Amino acid sequence: MTLGSLGMRTPAAAFLRRQQRDWNVTVVRTSLDRLAYQMVFPYLSIYIVALGATATQLGLVNSLGMAVGGLAGPLTGWLIDRHGPRSFYLVGIGFLAVSYLTYALANSWPVTIVAMIAYWIGYSISGHSCATICGNCLANADRATAMMVCETVGAGLLGIVGPMLGAVIVLSSGGIDPDAIRPLFVIGLGITALTFVIVYTQLSRQRWGIAGRAGPRTAVLSDLREVMHGRYLKRWLVIAAVGQLPVGMVFAFSQVYAHEVKGADALVLGAMTAAGAVVAIVLAVPLGRLADRTGRKRVLFLTIPLFLLSNLLLIWAPGPAVLVVAGALQAFFYLGGPIQAAMERELVPAAHMGRWIGIARVVRMLLSAVLVLVAGFIWDSVGPQYVFLAFVAIDLVVRMPLLATMPETLGMRFGPAPVPVTR
C-alpha cells in the first residue's frame, strides 16, 4: 500500500492519490532512512571523538567523506538521465549499509573515515536518485507541499521516534561511550536493508526525457555543459552551497558542543533532536502549502533567520531548556531544505534534472568538505563557539543577499511536460 491508497475522502488523501507511485515509494524509503539517521545522529560525532579523534580529526573525517561523495555527483546525474534512477538508488543504499556496518565494527577513529566515505557516497547517490524522481514526478503547484509531506513523516513523526529510541538504548547500555552507541549502527543497518528491499520490489524502471526527443548520446562533459547554459544557475550554485554548509559545519559539531561544553547528557541530546522533529510535524505541511501558493523565496526568508537563531542559542544556552529550544529551531534547516530543493528543480527542464542535481551536489559538498575541515581547526585553535558564529556570518553576508536577486520559480515552465519512459 502506498501513501496515496488511503481509504479516506479528504483533501489530504486526494492530494496523495494524485501523486505518482514512484514518489510514494521514495517517501516510504526516505522516511525509514531518516529514522535510522535520527537515531544515530545525536551520538555520531561523540562516537568518533570517543574513539580518539580531536575536533580537527573529526572535521577531517567529515571532509573526506563529503569530498568523495560530492565528486560522484556529476557522473551519477549523467547516468541517471541516461538510464533512470532505480539501479543507482539501490547502489546508494548499498553504500549506506556498508557505512553502518563499518561504524558498528570500528575500534579506532581512522576506521570511521571508511564509514564516513561510504555514508556520503551512499547519501549522495541515493539522495540524487530520490531527488530526480521527486523533481520529475511532482507538478510545480504540488511540489513544495509534497516535499514537506515527506519531511513531516521522515523528520517529524519518525524523527521523534529515532532520537528517543537511541537515547533509551544508550542509557540502558550504560551511558555515552562507544560500546553503548555501537548497537545503534546495527539497528541502522537493519533498517537500511529493509529500504533496499522496498526500492528493489516497488520502484519502477522509469526514466525521463522531453516528449518526442530522447536526446543524443554525447560525451559526459558536453552533456554537463549543456545544462549550465541556463540563466541564474551559476548564482544558484553559490546559494545552494552555502545553504548546505550546516550538514558538515554545524551538525557535525553541535552535539559535541552540547555534550562537552554545555554538559548535555544522552537524554538532553535526544530531546534536542526530538524537539526539532515536533516542530517539523507541526509546520512542514503548512509551510509547504504557503510556498506553493505565495512562492519559495518568501518562505525561505522566514526559515533561514530562525535556523541562524538556533546557532546563537546553542552558544548562549545556560542550561538544558535552552539547548532543547536550540534543537527545536534547528528544524528550520530541514524545513527550508525542501523549499530550496523545490527552487533548484524548477530552474531546469526535466531532461536536465539528473545532471543539474549532480552539478549542484558536487559544488555543495566540496565547499562543505573544505569548511568542515576549517571548522575543526577553528574549534581546536580559536574556540568551539566560533564554528557556529562563522557559519552565521557566511549565511548573512553571502546566501541571503544572493537569494534576494533570484527570480521566483513557482511559475517557471520549460517546454513540454516530462514524459516517463519505462524500459
Rosetta blueprint (number, residue, H / E / L):
1 M L
2 T L
3 L L
4 G L
5 S L
6 L L
7 G L
8 M L
9 R L
10 T L
11 P H
12 A H
13 A H
14 A H
15 F H
16 L H
17 R H
18 R L
19 Q L
20 Q L
21 R H
22 D H
23 W H
24 N H
25 V H
26 T H
27 V H
28 V H
29 R H
30 T H
31 S H
32 L H
33 D H
34 R H
35 L H
36 A H
37 Y H
38 Q H
39 M H
40 V H
41 F H
42 P H
43 Y H
44 L H
45 S H
46 I H
47 Y H
48 I H
49 V H
50 A H
51 L L
52 G L
53 A L
54 T L
55 A H
56 T H
57 Q H
58 L H
59 G H
60 L H
61 V H
62 N H
63 S H
64 L H
65 G H
66 M H
67 A H
68 V H
69 G H
70 G H
71 L H
72 A L
73 G H
74 P H
75 L H
76 T H
77 G H
78 W H
79 L H
80 I H
81 D H
82 R H
83 H H
84 G L
85 P L
86 R H
87 S H
88 F H
89 Y H
90 L H
91 V H
92 G H
93 I H
94 G H
95 F H
96 L H
97 A H
98 V H
99 S H
100 Y H
101 L H
102 T H
103 Y H
104 A H
105 L H
106 A L
107 N L
108 S L
109 W L
110 P L
111 V H
112 T H
113 I H
114 V H
115 A H
116 M H
117 I H
118 A H
119 Y H
120 W H
121 I H
122 G H
123 Y H
124 S H
125 I H
126 S H
127 G H
128 H H
129 S H
130 C H
131 A H
132 T H
133 I H
134 C H
135 G H
136 N H
137 C H
138 L L
139 A L
140 N H
141 A H
142 D H
143 R H
144 A H
145 T H
146 A H
147 M H
148 M H
149 V H
150 C H
151 E H
152 T H
153 V H
154 G H
155 A H
156 G H
157 L H
158 L H
159 G H
160 I H
161 V H
162 G H
163 P H
164 M H
165 L H
166 G H
167 A H
168 V H
169 I H
170 V H
171 L H
172 S H
173 S L
174 G L
175 G L
176 I L
177 D L
178 P H
179 D H
180 A H
181 I H
182 R H
183 P H
184 L H
185 F H
186 V H
187 I H
188 G H
189 L H
190 G H
191 I H
192 T H
193 A H
194 L H
195 T H
196 F H
197 V H
198 I H
199 V H
200 Y H
201 T H
202 Q H
203 L L
204 S L
205 R L
206 Q E
207 R E
208 W E
209 G E
210 I E
211 A L
212 G L
213 R E
214 A L
215 G L
216 P L
217 R L
218 T L
219 A L
220 V H
221 L H
222 S H
223 D H
224 L H
225 R H
226 E H
227 V H
228 M L
229 H L
230 G L
231 R L
232 Y L
233 L H
234 K H
235 R H
236 W H
237 L H
238 V H
239 I H
240 A H
241 A H
242 V H
243 G H
244 Q H
245 L L
246 P H
247 V H
248 G H
249 M H
250 V L
251 F H
252 A H
253 F H
254 S H
255 Q H
256 V H
257 Y H
258 A H
259 H H
260 E H
261 V H
262 K L
263 G L
264 A L
265 D L
266 A H
267 L H
268 V H
269 L H
270 G H
271 A H
272 M H
273 T H
274 A H
275 A H
276 G H
277 A H
278 V H
279 V H
280 A H
281 I H
282 V H
283 L H
284 A H
285 V H
286 P H
287 L H
288 G H
289 R H
290 L H
291 A H
292 D H
293 R H
294 T H
295 G L
296 R H
297 K H
298 R H
299 V H
300 L H
301 F H
302 L H
303 T H
304 I H
305 P H
306 L H
307 F H
308 L H
309 L H
310 S H
311 N H
312 L H
313 L H
314 L H
315 I H
316 W H
317 A L
318 P L
319 G L
320 P H
321 A H
322 V H
323 L H
324 V H
325 V H
326 A H
327 G H
328 A H
329 L H
330 Q L
331 A H
332 F H
333 F H
334 Y H
335 L H
336 G H
337 G H
338 P H
339 I H
340 Q H
341 A H
342 A H
343 M H
344 E H
345 R H
346 E L
347 L L
348 V L
349 P L
350 A H
351 A H
352 H H
353 M H
354 G H
355 R H
356 W H
357 I H
358 G H
359 I H
360 A H
361 R H
362 V H
363 V H
364 R H
365 M H
366 L H
367 L H
368 S H
369 A H
370 V H
371 L H
372 V H
373 L H
374 V H
375 A H
376 G H
377 F H
378 I H
379 W H
380 D H
381 S H
382 V L
383 G L
384 P L
385 Q H
386 Y H
387 V H
388 F H
389 L H
390 A H
391 F H
392 V H
393 A H
394 I H
395 D H
396 L H
397 V H
398 V H
399 R H
400 M H
401 P H
402 L H
403 L H
404 A H
405 T L
406 M L
407 P L
408 E L
409 T L
410 L L
411 G L
412 M L
413 R L
414 F L
415 G L
416 P L
417 A L
418 P E
419 V E
420 P E
421 V E
422 T E
423 R L
